Amino acid sequence: MHKNQPNVLHPQFFEIPGLTYAMAFCWFKKGSVIQKLLHQLKYDGNEELGVFLGELYGKQLREYQYHEKIDIITTVPLHYLKYRKRGYNQSDKIAEGLASSLELPFLKLIKKEVNRKSQTRKDRLQRFENVASTFSALRTKESICGKHILVVDDVLTTGATIQSACQPLLEKGAKISILTIAAVK
């Protein structure tokens, strides 16, 4: 879903004005290989799998010269309590692989201020309400303004989390693109 821009993912991101790219490595299906891989990454401690998936996707994106149009890669962060429990952020691992393949800097630009309940059993509206005002920017406006930032997450369901995470960057004048490994149809 990275070959054509804009694509079927763009309409989900009505709160990201001027969204440049919306990219997903594949479609998410229950019981699929990608679901099993992402489960291993997220819950079974297989951090290397995230780096591998990021590198693999990054190699595909290089063919389309996306790396020439993006300044910084960042991720949707975990709240520090969830990070401490898991020991890593699965999206960071994907971003590490992408940064390596695309030869771009990976910087943590967003902080999750509020630890919300899991989104897994919420509908679209509940997901948006659950993540409203959850994130803040870690950098000054001067360091972000005018930069094209690729925001990475592992799975895209409704887009609520990644849209909320992008808001502090948008407020500081960043240009946004998003990337996930899997997107739910």
N, C-alpha and C positions, 0 to 999 in steps of 0.2 A: 504493500500500500504506500510505498514511497515513490513509485515511478511517476504517478500523476498527482499534481498539486494544482489547485485544491482537489480533494477527493471526498469519499463518503464519510470520513471522520470529521471533516471541518464543521458541518452543521451542529455537532455536539458542543462546540466551543464558542457559544454565543457571547460569553463573558470575556473572551480574549480578543479584543478588537485588533484587526490587522494580523491575525495569526498567519504566520508565513508557511510553515510546514506542519502537517500532522502525519506522523509515520508510525506504522506498526509492522513488526516483522511477520506476524501471521494472525489469523483469526483464532480466537479462543473457543474451544469446544469441550464440554464436560466429557471426561473419560479419555481425552486425546493424549497423545504423547506430550504435547506442549503443556497441558495441565499437570501431568506427572513431573515434567522437568521443573516447572515453576514451583511445584510443591516441594521438590527436593531442595531447590534454591532457598525458598522462603522458610520452610519448617524443619528440614532435615540437615541443615548446616552445610550444604554443599555450595560454599562460597565460590569455588573455582568454576562452577557451572555458570554463574552469573557473568564472570569475566569472559568465559568462552563465548556465551551468547552475544555479549557486547562486541567482542572482537569479530565474530562471524557476521553480525549485522553491519558493523562498521565497514567491513570489506565490501559489502554490497553497496553501501551508501557512497563509498569512495568512487565507484564507477560513475555515479551521477554528479560528482563534484560538490556534494552538499558541504563537505568540510571547508570548501573555499568561501562559503557564505555565512558560516557560523563562527562566532568569536569564543564562546565559552560553553562548556557542558556543565550542567548542574542537575541535581536530583530532587525529587519530592522526599523530604526528610521524614524520619521517624521521630516520635517524641522520645526524649532521653530515657524514660522508663522502659519503653518498648525496646529501644536500642540496647540498653543495659541487659535486658532479659534475653534478647536474641544474640547479642554480641556483634552484630553488623546490620547494615541496611542493604537489603538485596538490590535495591536500585543503584546504590553506590557501586556495587560489584559490576553491574551491567555498564554503568558509566565509565568505570575504569577500563573495561574492555573497549568500549567505544572510543575513549580518549586515546588509547594506545593505537588502535587501527586508523583513526582519523587524524592523529597527531595534533590534537587540540587540548587546551587546558581543561581539567576537571576541577572545579572549585565549588565549595559548599557556600551557596548564596542565600539559602532559605533556612529558617528555623521554625520548627513546629512548637508553638507556644503552649498549646492545650492538648492534653491527652484525651482524645475522644474514643468512644466505643467503636468496635469493629464495624465496618461498613457492609460486611458480607451478607447480612440478612435484611438490608434496608432497600426500599424502593428508591427511584430516582429523586423524588422530592426530599425524602428523609436523608438521603446522602448529601444533598446540597445544604440542607439545614444543619446537618451534623458537622460539616467542615467550615462553615462560615466563620470568618475572623479567626482562623486557627493558626495562620502562618505569618511570619514577619521576615523582612530582608536583613541579612547579616552584613551588608556592605552599604556604603554611602551612595547617594544619588549620583555623585560625580563619577564613581567607579563603575556604575551600571548604565547610566543614561547613554542611549544610542547603541549599546551593545546588542548583538544578536545572540540570544541565549537559548540553547537547546535544553529543555526540561525533560528529564528522564524518569519514568516510572515502570514498574514491572508489568502490570495489567491495567488495561483501560476498560472499565465497566460502563459507568455513566458519564465520566469526565469530571465529576464533582470535585474530587480530591485534587487533581492536577490543575483545574481551573482556579481553585482556591489558593493553591501553592503559587501560581503565577501572578496573582494579584499584587503582592508587594513589589515584584519586579516591574510590573506594568506601571505602578504608581511612581516608580523611580525612572521611568522613561525607557525601559528596555524593549527590544523587539523580541517576540517570542515564537519559538517552534517547539513542538512536543514530539516525544518518541516513547513508544512502549514496545515490549517484546510481543505481547498479545493484546488483541482488542476483541471484546465481546460484541457479536453482531446484534 
